[in-house]
């Protein structure tokens, strides 16, 4: 284990001297990204309690977590100076390309036609 820890330390050596200035300049985006991740975990946990522990689905809690996620997504959009309308428009274009038949299917989801041009 000690050898592994040393190996990871060596593999990840990096100059972090400018990290503080990056955090200060991109603090709002960092806050938003961390918030989205945290709230996503809370949403997952709320559904896990229903699915795994057979508790009644706590819709109020799920709505609360979805609201928190939307808050942080909006915060990220603001930090990037991009409108939610543009984000949703780009998402719609991507999904229209992926689901050319106009509806979800496992085959289209696996094929991911929207990613073919990007590879």
CORRAQUI-V513543 format. One record per pair of residues at least 12 apart in sequence whose C-alpha atoms are under 7 Angstrom apart, sorted by the first residue. I is the first residue (numbers start at 1). J is the second residue. If there is no record, write none. Layout:
i->I j->J
i->I j->J
This chain:
i->28 j->79
i->29 j->76
i->29 j->79
i->32 j->72
i->32 j->73
i->32 j->75
i->32 j->76
i->33 j->76
i->35 j->72
i->36 j->69
i->36 j->72
i->36 j->73
i->39 j->65
i->39 j->68
i->39 j->69
i->42 j->65
i->43 j->62
i->43 j->65
i->46 j->62
i->94 j->114
i->97 j->113
i->97 j->114
i->98 j->112
i->98 j->113
i->98 j->114
